[in-house]
Amino acid sequence: MTDTGARRSASSGGSGRSRGVSSTHSSPAAAQEQNGEKAYNEQQQQQQPQQPQQQPQNVSFAYPYNNPYPFGMPPPAPQAMAPQELQLIAPPPQFRRFGNAAALGLITFGICTVQESMMQAGMSVGYGHGYGAMTAQSIAVAGIAQLLAGLWQIANGDTFEGAAFTSFGASWLAKGLGQVPGIGVIAFQAAEAPDVVRKQNGIVGLAWSIWVFILLAGNVKSHVANIVLFFTLNMQLDFSCAGSWLDHERLTKAGGWFGFFCGLSAMYNAAAILLNEENFWFNLPVGNWYTPTPIEDEEAGVYA
């Protein structure tokens, strides 16, 4: 029994020592494993890309709508807005549009043309009388108002109507100012011989007749109402020019009749612009007879 117990104790002691030695040798391996895992995690974090910082959401860029630095200068820095703040900015001038001023130019031209043509044709107060009553309207209505309508059409990008209204507005303005006493036009013509005055007026009418013929040629693809307007206006200037140059009363009166129908045609064109299905029962017919063919855009490969 004694030997057996000694052997058991020896075996138990030996096994305990072996377990102690194994435990002491296993702790450095675990620490090394933990250090390796920590280094791996740090390496993965370094390899991940850093996300950029988020910009504030409520940022208002003042360029290009209210850019105080013209001619290509750099825009100002963005200005942070308070949360839930609404900023209303007026559109810049290059994005603003005027209304269609064609009706204004047509109606001012038509009203004064009808009145002057009736006096020229002798319908009301006799042939060649009553022009003094047209002085104020020539300056304000057919002059200034039509001139402004032409400038507005140029601002809208309509070069044709802008050139027509601006030129005739300036013509009516000069005609009205020429009737004002004290400017010198009346006194100058009164000092000239009657034949010289007639031929001077004929030369003026000839120059404007050429200009109206150019406008008529630019309207051949327009609607019939526009063609009638410029055709009758051209006939008025041609007959008035010939009557003034030749001192022929009938030719001058014929020019007045053509001018009368020209003024009515201008008023009808203005009514066709103003009266449409939105504010009237139907659209006034103007006689659209020409359908333009589409032009192929070689760069985009589409039809403009």
LOVEX-318284 format. One record per residue: chain; residue number from 1; x, y, z negated of N, C-alpha, C in turn; residue in three letters. Coordinates in steps of 0.001 Angstrom, whole numbers. Example, Ala and Ser with C-alpha at 12.3 -4.5 7.8 and 13.67 -1.06 7.14 Angstrom:
// LOVEX-318284
  unit  pos   n.east  n.north     n.up  ca.east  ca.north    ca.up   c.east  c.north     c.up  code
     A    1    13190    -5690    -7800    12300     -4500    -7800    13200    -3300    -7800   ALA
     A    2    12850    -2250    -7080    13670     -1060    -7140    12900       30    -7870   SER
END
This chain:
// LOVEX-318284
  unit  pos   n.east  n.north     n.up  ca.east  ca.north    ca.up   c.east  c.north     c.up  code
     A    1      817    -1197        0        0         0        0      851     1246        0   MET
     A    2     1935     1170     -678     2788      2354     -769     3418     2644      574   THR
     A    3     3892     1564     1236     4498      1774     2560     3468     2235     3573   ASP
     A    4     2295     1687     3451     1239      2076     4388      869     3534     4209   THR
     A    5      743     3991     2947      412      5402     2695     1499     6321     3147   GLY
     A    6     2775     5863     2958     3878      6714     3387     3865     6892     4892   ALA
     A    7     3610     5742     5557     3571      5868     7021     2437     6772     7487   ARG
     A    8     1260     6676     6813      152      7554     7185      485     9010     6953   ARG
     A    9     1101     9245     5818     1451     10647     5556     2490    11150     6524   SER
     A   10     3427    10288     6880     4450     10705     7829     3857    10981     9201   ALA
     A   11     2916    10058     9577     2276     10257    10875     1432    11499    10885   SER
     A   12      734    11748     9762      -96     12956     9704      762    14210     9692   SER
     A   13     1889    14139     8986     2780     15294     8963     3391    15542    10307   GLY
     A   14     3742    14478    10981     4325     14666    12311     3332    15230    13284   GLY
     A   15     2082    14718    13199     1063     15266    14108      792    16720    13812   SER
     A   16      824    17117    12529      604     18529    12183     1697    19409    12709   GLY
     A   17     2943    18894    12630     4043     19704    13143     3948    19872    14653   ARG
     A   18     3524    18758    15291     3403     18844    16739     2304    19823    17169   SER
     A   19     1214    19811    16391      162     20778    16715      619    22202    16453   ARG
     A   20     1381    22431    15431     1884     23766    15145     2824    24242    16209   GLY
     A   21     3660    23385    16693     4614     23773    17717     3892    24115    19019   VAL
     A   22     2879    23298    19341     2117     23557    20563     1364    24883    20494   SER
     A   23      853    25219    19315      139     26480    19180     1071    27661    19302   SER
     A   24     2289    27538    18765     3244     28635    18870     3719    28814    20293   THR
     A   25     3832    27726    21061     4269     27847    22445     3157    28316    23372   HIS
     A   26     1863    28169    23047      747     28570    23923      394    30053    23804   SER
     A   27      675    30783    22788      316     32190    22633     1046    33119    23605   SER
     A   28     2308    32999    23930     2940     33851    24958     2331    33671    26331   PRO
     A   29     1911    32468    26668     1294     32237    27985      -24    32980    28117   ALA
     A   30     -811    32989    27047    -2093     33703    27082    -1876    35210    27209   ALA
     A   31     -871    35730    26498     -584     37158    26595     -118    37536    27992   ALA
     A   32      689    36634    28587     1139     36898    29952      -20    36896    30939   GLN
     A   33     -963    35993    30710    -2148     35928    31584    -2998    37189    31460   GLU
     A   34    -3163    37690    30237    -3921     38919    30042    -3234    40124    30693   GLN
     A   35    -1903    40183    30551    -1172     41289    31178    -1288    41253    32695   ASN
     A   36    -1240    40064    33256    -1385     39944    34709    -2761    40366    35187   GLY
     A   37    -3792    39967    34428    -5154     40382    34807    -5334    41890    34705   GLU
     A   38    -4738    42514    33690    -4822     43956    33530    -4113    44674    34671   LYS
     A   39    -2932    44172    35053    -2202     44783    36165    -2964    44631    37475   ALA
     A   40    -3638    43512    37666    -4428     43298    38880    -5596    44284    38968   TYR
     A   41    -6257    44508    37820    -7382     45452    37803    -6903    46871    38081   ASN
     A   42    -5755    47266    37542    -5220     48591    37818    -4852    48758    39290   GLU
     A   43    -4302    47681    39856    -3951     47730    41271    -5181    47874    42155   GLN
     A   44    -6270    47196    41806    -7520     47315    42571    -8112    48711    42450   GLN
     A   45    -8022    49305    41284    -8538     50658    41117    -7732    51675    41922   GLN
     A   46    -6419    51482    42007    -5608     52393    42797    -5869    52261    44288   GLN
     A   47    -6206    51037    44739    -6460     50821    46154    -7808    51373    46605   GLN
     A   48    -8777    51546    45700   -10089     52073    46068    -9971    53557    46432   GLN
     A   49   -10613    54005    47564   -10538     55433    47937   -11326    56295    46972   PRO
     A   50   -10778    57452    46720   -11447     58382    45818   -12584    59095    46547   GLN
     A   51   -13743    59120    45952   -14901     59785    46545   -14771    61299    46393   GLN
     A   52   -15092    62040    47478   -15003     63512    47364   -16033    64056    46396   PRO
     A   53   -15687    65172    45828   -16607     65819    44902   -17826    66350    45642   GLN
     A   54   -18969    66184    45090   -20219     66628    45701   -20327    68148    45628   GLN
     A   55   -20726    68739    46792   -20936     70176    46854   -22288    70538    46229   GLN
     A   56   -22417    71729    45737   -23741     72140    45221   -24782    72121    46321   PRO
     A   57   -25954    71665    46002   -27014     71485    46985   -27592    72807    47458   GLN
     A   58   -27809    73724    46588   -28440     74990    46951   -27362    75999    47359   ASN
     A   59   -26935    75917    48613   -25931     76828    49155   -26520    77485    50385   VAL
     A   60   -26443    78777    50474   -26980     79531    51601   -25824    80134    52377   SER
     A   61   -25710    79788    53656   -24689     80348    54518   -25261    81570    55214   PHE
     A   62   -24648    82698    55004   -25168     83950    55570   -24909    84073    57052   ALA
     A   63   -23965    83300    57615   -23637     83385    59044   -24461    82365    59786   TYR
     A   64   -25043    82620    60999   -24869     83863    61754   -26005    84842    61605   PRO
     A   65   -26966    84559    60697   -28201     85334    60729   -28022    86742    60213   TYR
     A   66   -27236    86918    59153   -27000     88278    58678   -25501    88513    58560   ASN
     A   67   -24817    88259    59643   -23363     88395    59670   -22982    89875    59742   ASN
     A   68   -22341    90411    58699   -21923     91825    58769   -20609    92011    59496   PRO
     A   69   -20040    90927    60018   -18753     91009    60696   -18957    90659    62166   TYR
     A   70   -19208    91656    63040   -19462     91367    64461   -18185    91093    65220   PRO
     A   71   -18330    90864    66524   -17230     90687    67468   -16347    89500    67085   PHE
     A   72   -16965    88373    66689   -16219     87143    66503   -15408    87056    65235   GLY
     A   73   -15615    87944    64249   -14867     87871    63012   -15385    86716    62175   MET
     A   74   -14563    86197    61251   -14990     85009    60483   -16179    85321    59598   PRO
     A   75   -17038    84332    59358   -18217     84553    58501   -17806    84642    57047   PRO
     A   76   -18630    85218    56232   -18316     85289    54800   -18414    83923    54153   PRO
     A   77   -17849    83813    52948   -17870     82554    52218   -19301    82225    51803   ALA
     A   78   -19615    80931    51673   -20976     80553    51262   -21282    81027    49858   PRO
     A   79   -22499    81445    49669   -22943     81969    48397   -23896    80980    47749   GLN
     A   80   -23568    80584    46528   -24421     79636    45821   -25704    80322    45382   ALA
     A   81   -26797    79599    45549   -28109     80112    45165   -28555    79473    43862   MET
     A   82   -29408    80175    43196   -29981     79621    41982   -30901    78466    42325   ALA
     A   83   -31089    77522    41436   -31986     76386    41735   -33391    76865    42048   PRO
     A   84   -33987    76222    43089   -35361     76495    43509   -35537    77963    43899   GLN
     A   85   -34540    78510    44569   -34626     79893    45031   -34835    79894    46539   GLU
     A   86   -35791    80651    47020   -36117     80730    48434   -35599    82044    48989   LEU
     A   87   -34766    81957    50039   -34182     83139    50642   -34749    83300    52047   GLN
     A   88   -35431    84412    52313   -36024     84710    53607   -35143    85718    54322   LEU
     A   89   -34683    85340    55513   -33779     86174    56294   -34446    86486    57619   ILE
     A   90   -34457    87747    58013   -35032     88139    59299   -34167    87592    60434   ALA
     A   91   -34780    87204    61549   -33990     86691    62670   -33084    87770    63244   PRO
     A   92   -31944    87387    63778   -31019     88376    64335   -31588    89008    65591   PRO
     A   93   -31051    90136    66020   -31607     90813    67206   -31552    89976    68465   PRO
     A   94   -30518    89091    68606   -30436     88316    69839   -31510    87253    69931   GLN
     A   95   -32204    86958    68833   -33274     85982    68874   -34657    86633    68791   PHE
     A   96   -34726    87946    68776   -36013     88617    68747   -36521    88814    70165   ARG
     A   97   -37813    88812    70336   -38422     88988    71648   -39521    90033    71554   ARG
     A   98   -39559    90889    72577   -40654     91832    72694   -41848    91116    73316   PHE
     A   99   -43015    91730    73166   -44176     91222    73863   -44094    91519    75352   GLY
     A  100   -44963    90902    76124   -44982     91104    77567   -45489    92512    77865   ASN
     A  101   -44602    93353    78403   -44945     94743    78691   -45414    94946    80123   ALA
     A  102   -45619    93849    80880   -46044     93998    82274   -47422    94644    82368   ALA
     A  103   -48333    94274    81463   -49671     94865    81490   -49612    96366    81235   ALA
     A  104   -48757    96796    80332   -48621     98229    80055   -48088    98975    81277   LEU
     A  105   -47050    98429    81900   -46512     99085    83082   -47498    99140    84231   GLY
     A  106   -48272    98074    84426   -49232     98042    85531   -50398    98994    85301   LEU
     A  107   -50924    99029    84082   -52109     99847    83838   -51754   101333    83857   ILE
     A  108   -50591   101709    83353   -50203    103125    83411   -49950   103564    84851   THR
     A  109   -49323   102695    85628   -49111    103013    87040   -50433   103072    87789   PHE
     A  110   -51331   102120    87528   -52597    102071    88253   -53500   103254    87958   GLY
     A  111   -53581   103655    86697   -54467    104771    86327   -54047   106058    87035   ILE
     A  112   -52765   106373    86969   -52301    107622    87580   -52286   107548    89101   CYS
     A  113   -52038   106371    89663   -52034    106245    91132   -53429   106432    91697   THR
     A  114   -54438   105891    91013   -55819    106058    91478   -56201   107537    91481   VAL
     A  115   -55870   108251    90417   -56246    109660    90336   -55526   110505    91399   GLN
     A  116   -54228   110300    91526   -53490    111092    92502   -53921   110758    93937   GLU
     A  117   -54199   109487    94206   -54589    109087    95559   -55963   109645    95933   SER
     A  118   -56870   109731    94973   -58172    110336    95255   -58022   111805    95626   MET
     A  119   -57098   112510    94968   -56853    113908    95329   -56164   114005    96674   MET
     A  120   -55254   113089    96962   -54560    113121    98239   -55490   112814    99411   GLN
     A  121   -56437   111890    99186   -57379    111540   100250   -58548   112505   100348   ALA
     A  122   -58656   113454    99414   -59750    114417    99453   -61066   113853    98995   GLY
     A  123   -61064   112877    98082   -62314    112255    97633   -63049   113126    96624   MET
     A  124   -62341   113917    95854   -62992    114594    94732   -63052   116102    94924   SER
     A  125   -61922   116765    94826   -61915    118232    94835   -61391   118775    96146   VAL
     A  126   -61233   117944    97123   -60730    118425    98398   -59295   118017    98627   GLY
     A  127   -58921   117999    99867   -57582    117530   100245   -56500   118464    99711   TYR
     A  128   -55538   117856    98984   -54373    118610    98535   -54600   119479    97335   GLY
     A  129   -55679   119289    96578   -55959    120130    95417   -56047   119245    94160   HIS
     A  130   -55838   119870    93018   -56019    119190    91746   -54786   118501    91208   GLY
     A  131   -53635   118659    91841   -52435    117972    91360   -51945   118529    90027   TYR
     A  132   -52301   119761    89704   -51877    120338    88438   -52455   119616    87241   GLY
     A  133   -53638   119020    87419   -54240    118272    86316   -53501   116978    86022   ALA
     A  134   -52651   116520    86934   -51902    115280    86752   -50556   115508    86066   MET
     A  135   -50238   116739    85719   -48911    117015    85178   -48664   116283    83867   THR
     A  136   -49588   116434    82915   -49399    115799    81598   -49410   114279    81710   ALA
     A  137   -50333   113733    82510   -50393    112279    82652   -49174   111741    83404   GLN
     A  138   -48665   112510    84354   -47464    112067    85063   -46271   111968    84124   SER
     A  139   -46212   112867    83145   -45086    112846    82213   -45267   111751    81156   ILE
     A  140   -46429   111713    80525   -46623    110833    79367   -47046   109426    79760   ALA
     A  141   -48058   109309    80627   -48653    107996    80909   -47818   107232    81928   VAL
     A  142   -47795   107728    83171   -47058    107020    84226   -45558   107234    84128   ALA
     A  143   -45117   108208    83356   -43697    108474    83229   -43066   107763    82057   GLY
     A  144   -43310   108286    80850   -42639    107752    79665   -43116   106334    79350   ILE
     A  145   -44429   106112    79349   -44950    104788    78993   -44480   103721    79982   ALA
     A  146   -44513   104011    81265   -44062    103025    82250   -42549   102826    82181   GLN
     A  147   -41822   103874    81889   -40377    103744    81738   -40024   102837    80565   LEU
     A  148   -40720   103014    79449   -40484    102144    78288   -40888   100703    78582   LEU
     A  149   -41970   100519    79324   -42381     99159    79695   -41306    98474    80528   ALA
     A  150   -40686    99217    81432   -39609     98636    82218   -38406    98260    81370   GLY
     A  151   -38053    99096    80400   -36934     98773    79519   -37248    97552    78662   LEU
     A  152   -38486    97431    78211   -38872     96242    77436   -38809    94970    78275   TRP
     A  153   -39199    95068    79539   -39113     93898    80408   -37662    93509    80672   GLN
     A  154   -36787    94474    80781   -35363     94152    80916   -34853    93462    79660   ILE
     A  155   -35285    93933    78486   -34896     93272    77239   -35445    91857    77159   ALA
     A  156   -36596    91599    77770   -37162     90253    77799   -36509    89347    78835   ASN
     A  157   -35631    89898    79656   -34960     89096    80664   -35618    89117    82024   GLY
     A  158   -36666    89924    82222   -37343     90014    83514   -36742    91188    84277   ASP
     A  159   -35747    90907    85097   -35037     91965    85807   -35902    92607    86881   THR
     A  160   -36715    91811    87572   -37511     92343    88675   -38525    93361    88170   PHE
     A  161   -39374    92978    87228   -40367     93909    86707   -39703    95064    85975   GLU
     A  162   -38584    94808    85312   -37882     95891    84635   -37388    96943    85615   GLY
     A  163   -36834    96499    86750   -36358     97456    87757   -37519    98227    88378   ALA
     A  164   -38634    97532    88644   -39779     98200    89271   -40402    99236    88332   ALA
     A  165   -40696    98840    87091   -41355     99761    86166   -40433   100913    85772   PHE
     A  166   -39158   100628    85562   -38239    101691    85154   -38059   102717    86264   THR
     A  167   -37900   102258    87506   -37705    103198    88612   -38946   104046    88857   SER
     A  168   -40126   103435    88853   -41340    104216    89095   -41694   105083    87896   PHE
     A  169   -41371   104624    86690   -41582    105485    85533   -40724   106737    85597   GLY
     A  170   -39469   106572    86016   -38602    107748    86180   -39095   108650    87303   ALA
     A  171   -39640   108053    88384   -40166    108854    89486   -41366   109692    89052   SER
     A  172   -42305   109053    88340   -43473    109799    87858   -43056   110866    86849   TRP
     A  173   -42064   110582    86028   -41598    111568    85059   -40989   112778    85766   LEU
     A  174   -40210   112514    86811   -39647    113629    87578   -40724   114420    88309   ALA
     A  175   -41743   113701    88816   -42841    114387    89506   -43625   115284    88545   LYS
     A  176   -43849   114790    87336   -44568    115610    86363   -43755   116792    85885   GLY
     A  177   -42464   116584    85629   -41626    117698    85185   -41471   118740    86281   LEU
     A  178   -41540   118278    87531   -41445    119245    88626   -42620   120187    88697   GLY
     A  179   -43756   119834    88091   -44927    120707    88089   -44956   121670    86898   GLN
     A  180   -44014   121521    85980   -43994    122383    84794   -43352   123715    85161   VAL
     A  181   -44020   124825    84887   -43423    126138    85210   -42182   126399    84364   PRO
     A  182   -41219   127011    84976   -40002    127365    84263   -38851   126411    84485   GLY
     A  183   -39109   125221    85011   -38013    124274    85250   -37238   124666    86501   ILE
     A  184   -37937   125175    87504   -37254    125672    88678   -37603   124962    89961   GLY
     A  185   -38263   123807    89874   -38579    123061    91089   -39638   123788    91907   VAL
     A  186   -40685   124288    91248   -41752    124980    91965   -41226   126266    92594   ILE
     A  187   -40427   126989    91819   -39879    128240    92352   -38913   127969    93504   ALA
     A  188   -38191   126878    93430   -37250    126561    94506   -37993   126225    95795   PHE
     A  189   -39041   125413    95701   -39790    125069    96897   -40599   126256    97424   GLN
     A  190   -41017   127142    96546   -41757    128319    97010   -40875   129253    97828   ALA
     A  191   -39592   129226    97529   -38676    130096    98279   -38269   129496    99613   ALA
     A  192   -38534   128197    99805   -38164    127552   101061   -39268   127737   102100   GLU
     A  193   -38904   127521   103346   -39893    127572   104429   -40800   126359   104356   ALA
     A  194   -42057   126458   104795   -42983    125323   104707   -42491   124082   105451   PRO
     A  195   -41858   124246   106592   -41359    123096   107331   -40243   122386   106554   ASP
     A  196   -39407   123158   105890   -38320    122559   105101   -38885   121785   103920   VAL
     A  197   -39917   122331   103264   -40531    121649   102127   -41173   120348   102571   VAL
     A  198   -41856   120368   103707   -42501    119148   104195   -41472   118064   104503   ARG
     A  199   -40399   118445   105164   -39390    117448   105515   -38635   116948   104282   LYS
     A  200   -38466   117826   103291   -37875    117365   102035   -38753   116309   101362   GLN
     A  201   -40033   116547   101316   -40951    115557   100747   -40984   114281   101590   ASN
     A  202   -40863   114419   102909   -40819    113235   103760   -39581   112395   103520   GLY
     A  203   -38441   113040   103295   -37208    112294   102999   -37333   111540   101683   ILE
     A  204   -37925   112185   100679   -38136    111508    99387   -39057   110302    99556   VAL
     A  205   -40146   110484   100313   -41060    109365   100541   -40415   108237   101331   GLY
     A  206   -39525   108554   102255   -38847    107511   103028   -37940   106658   102151   LEU
     A  207   -37204   107304   101255   -36318    106543   100359   -37110   105606    99461   ALA
     A  208   -38234   106080    98925   -39046    105224    98065   -39762   104142    98866   TRP
     A  209   -40068   104417   100117   -40676    103389   100958   -39721   102221   101186   SER
     A  210   -38441   102510   101361   -37445    101440   101516   -37341   100609   100238   ILE
     A  211   -37361   101283    99098   -37275    100565    97821   -38496    99675    97593   TRP
     A  212   -39669   100168    97941   -40882     99363    97767   -40881    98183    98741   VAL
     A  213   -40319    98356    99934   -40228     97234   100865   -39338    96127   100290   PHE
     A  214   -38275    96507    99597   -37433     95503    98934   -38217    94768    97855   ILE
     A  215   -39008    95506    97084   -39848     94865    96070   -40900    93959    96705   LEU
     A  216   -41447    94376    97838   -42416     93542    98539   -41768    92246    99026   LEU
     A  217   -40543    92332    99537   -39843     91126    99979   -39550    90189    98822   ALA
     A  218   -39335    90740    97626   -39119     89896    96457   -40368    89301    95884   GLY
     A  219   -41540    89656    96439   -42810     89134    95942   -43520    88218    96931   ASN
     A  220   -42868    87867    98010   -43553     87041    99014   -43885    85661    98479   VAL
     A  221   -43163    85179    97487   -43455     83886    96879   -44287    84018    95604   LYS
     A  222   -44725    85242    95319   -45581     85453    94154   -47036    85206    94544   SER
     A  223   -47967    85562    93650   -49378     85372    93962   -49894    86504    94846   HIS
     A  224   -51091    86313    95360   -51641     87227    96356   -51892    88613    95758   VAL
     A  225   -52302    88686    94505   -52585     89976    93889   -51343    90852    93841   ALA
     A  226   -50184    90275    93559   -48941     91044    93567   -48561    91476    94973   ASN
     A  227   -48771    90601    95944   -48434     90944    97331   -49302    92113    97820   ILE
     A  228   -50598    92078    97489   -51492     93169    97879   -51060    94469    97226   VAL
     A  229   -50629    94399    95975   -50194     95596    95260   -49029    96266    95972   LEU
     A  230   -47983    95526    96261   -46798     96132    96863   -47009    96443    98347   PHE
     A  231   -47867    95699    99019   -48139     96019   100419   -48873    97352   100542   PHE
     A  232   -49923    97538    99739   -50659     98802    99793   -49805    99972    99308   THR
     A  233   -48933    99727    98337   -48039    100791    97882   -47057   101178    98988   LEU
     A  234   -46569   100169    99708   -45667    100471   100815   -46383   101247   101915   ASN
     A  235   -47635   100865   102197   -48396    101588   103213   -48686   103020   102774   MET
     A  236   -48960   103213   101504   -49195    104572   101017   -47964   105452   101232   GLN
     A  237   -46789   104943   100879   -45578    105744   101033   -45237   105965   102503   LEU
     A  238   -45479   104959   103338   -45181    105121   104774   -46070   106186   105414   ASP
     A  239   -47379   106090   105155   -48288    107067   105752   -48089   108459   105158   PHE
     A  240   -47826   108522   103868   -47592    109832   103258   -46307   110460   103785   SER
     A  241   -45272   109619   103981   -44014    110123   104526   -44214   110644   105952   CYS
     A  242   -44929   109860   106760   -45159    110293   108148   -46036   111534   108202   ALA
     A  243   -47095   111577   107363   -47965    112751   107363   -47261   113996   106895   GLY
     A  244   -46379   113848   105890   -45653    115016   105409   -44616   115473   106422   SER
     A  245   -43939   114553   107070   -42899    114918   108039   -43493   115559   109301   TRP
     A  246   -44616   114987   109759   -45241    115476   110991   -46315   116521   110746   LEU
     A  247   -46601   116810   109478   -47670    117745   109123   -48994   117288   109717   ASP
     A  248   -49289   116006   109465   -50502    115400   110004   -51426   115074   108837   HIS
     A  249   -52573   115755   108794   -53477    115606   107665   -54083   114216   107608   GLU
     A  250   -54448   113627   108751   -55091    112319   108735   -54148   111227   108228   ARG
     A  251   -52900   111299   108611   -51939    110320   108107   -51766   110441   106594   LEU
     A  252   -51736   111673   106116   -51615    111869   104669   -52847   111346   103934   THR
     A  253   -54033   111597   104487   -55242    111066   103866   -55279   109544   103912   LYS
     A  254   -54799   108944   105003   -54731    107484   105073   -53801   106930   103999   ALA
     A  255   -52704   107642   103774   -51835    107233   102672   -52528   107322   101332   GLY
     A  256   -53382   108328   101138   -54152    108419    99901   -55104   107253    99719   GLY
     A  257   -55753   106804   100806   -56647    105647   100702   -55870   104370   100354   TRP
     A  258   -54721   104182   100979   -53899    103029   100616   -53455   103106    99159   PHE
     A  259   -53113   104294    98688   -52747    104449    97290   -53895   104182    96344   GLY
     A  260   -55109   104528    96768   -56276    104258    95934   -56447   102751    95724   PHE
     A  261   -56354   101972    96793   -56479    100520    96650   -55254    99918    95952   PHE
     A  262   -54117   100565    96090   -52935    100107    95358   -53128   100265    93854   CYS
     A  263   -53670   101406    93429   -53943    101603    92011   -54954   100618    91471   GLY
     A  264   -56011   100339    92258   -56990     99337    91823   -56356    97959    91711   LEU
     A  265   -55457    97624    92649   -54772     96337    92592   -53877    96232    91363   SER
     A  266   -53208    97329    91002   -52381     97322    89800   -53227    97132    88547   ALA
     A  267   -54386    97756    88492   -55277     97582    87346   -55808    96156    87282   MET
     A  268   -56073    95548    88444   -56538     94156    88451   -55439    93214    87960   TYR
     A  269   -54198    93465    88360   -53091     92635    87874   -52924    92757    86365   ASN
     A  270   -53099    93965    85845   -53027     94136    84391   -54156    93396    83696   ALA
     A  271   -55357    93443    84281   -56489     92718    83693   -56266    91209    83747   ALA
     A  272   -55608    90721    84809   -55341     89284    84905   -54368    88824    83831   ALA
     A  273   -53497    89710    83372   -52579     89351    82286   -53286    89379    80934   ILE
     A  274   -54135    90370    80733   -54767     90542    79422   -55957    89609    79213   LEU
     A  275   -56722    89355    80269   -57939     88546    80143   -57620    87111    80540   LEU
     A  276   -57646    86217    79570   -57394     84803    79806   -58383    83976    79000   ASN
     A  277   -58191    82684    78993   -59143     81807    78308   -59127    81965    76800   GLU
     A  278   -58082    82580    76242   -58035     82780    74798   -58961    83904    74339   GLU
     A  279   -59128    84953    75148   -59963     86084    74742   -61042    86421    75763   ASN
     A  280   -61202    85568    76789   -62202     85800    77819   -62782    84451    78206   PHE
     A  281   -63832    84479    79029   -64475     83217    79398   -63651    82416    80402   TRP
     A  282   -62828    83075    81205   -62055     82376    82222   -60855    83253    82600   PHE
     A  283   -59916    82652    83317   -58763     83382    83836   -59122    84065    85155   ASN
     A  284   -58727    85308    85291   -58982     86005    86544   -58122    85401    87658   LEU
     A  285   -58694    85113    88796   -57900     84514    89886   -56938    85534    90483   PRO
     A  286   -55721    85083    90738   -54704     85942    91339   -54216    85386    92676   VAL
     A  287   -54620    84173    93022   -54249     83612    94320   -52858    83031    94368   GLY
     A  288   -52595    82039    93518   -51300     81363    93565   -51272    80435    94788   ASN
     A  289   -50489    80811    95779   -50475     80051    97027   -49150    79311    97248   TRP
     A  290   -48115    79683    96523   -46797     79083    96756   -46407    78230    95563   TYR
     A  291   -46002    76992    95830   -45530     76088    94798   -44038    75873    94998   THR
     A  292   -43205    76378    94110   -41753     76226    94311   -41317    74782    94171   PRO
     A  293   -40362    74387    94972   -39813     73037    94904   -38787    72964    93784   THR
     A  294   -38711    71834    93063   -37723     71727    91981   -36310    71731    92527   PRO
     A  295   -35434    72386    91793   -34027     72507    92166   -33239    71483    91367   ILE
     A  296   -32479    70663    92063   -31717     69610    91400   -30479    70193    90741   GLU
     A  297   -30312    69840    89486   -29140     70268    88739   -28072    69189    88887   ASP
     A  298   -26999    69497    89603   -25991     68484    89896   -25221    68079    88646   GLU
     A  299   -25023    68996    87718   -24243     68665    86534   -25034    67790    85574   GLU
     A  300   -26275    68161    85305   -27081     67400    84352   -27818    66260    85001   ALA
     A  301   -27987    66301    86329   -28701     65243    87001   -30191    65248    86738   GLY
     A  302   -30718    66429    86413   -32136     66552    86137   -32685    67616    87048   VAL
     A  303   -34011    67782    87027   -34665     68813    87810   -35025    69954    86889   TYR
     A  304   -34542    71115    87230   -34815     72308    86414   -36090    72964    86893   ALA
END
